[in-house]
Amino acid sequence: MTDAEIVNLYWEREQSAITQTAAQYGNYCYSIANNILNNHEDSEECVSDTWHRAWDAIPPQRPNMLSLFLGKITRHLAYMAAGKRRRDNRYIIW
């Protein structure tokens, strides 16, 4: 499917939009998250959260380049998760 077709699925609130997005951009988003987090489980969770954020964001927004839109969401979520991990490790009491 093309990006425009996937975006139209989001606008129509079709559940298949998430499935199509994951099939087309799952590896791309995972590689972005994993390059930042270096952790498989955290990267998978970040990608899953990306689909949820895209579902919430696309009806008011209509991205022209879905890959850039999803990449930006994934990158933001991965940096937030990395920051949280650093904060959690900082306050460990021995």
TAWOGI-V948683 format. One record per residue. RES is the residue in one letter. OMEGA is omega in whole degrees, 0 to 359 (999 if undefined). Layout:
res/omega
RES/OMEGA
RES/OMEGA
This chain:
res/omega
M/176
T/178
D/181
A/179
E/178
I/178
V/177
N/176
L/176
Y/180
W/178
E/180
R/177
E/179
Q/180
S/177
A/181
I/179
T/179
Q/179
T/180
A/180
A/185
Q/187
Y/181
G/180
N/179
Y/181
C/178
Y/181
S/177
I/182
A/184
N/176
N/179
I/189
L/184
N/180
N/185
H/184
E/179
D/179
S/177
E/179
E/179
C/179
V/177
S/177
D/177
T/180
W/179
H/178
R/179
A/179
W/180
D/189
A/190
I/179
P/174
P/180
Q/176
R/184
P/176
N/179
M/185
L/180
S/178
L/179
F/180
L/178
G/179
K/178
I/181
T/180
R/179
H/180
L/180
A/177
Y/177
M/179
A/179
A/178
G/178
K/179
R/178
R/179
R/180
D/180
N/182
R/187
Y/176
I/180
I/181
W/999
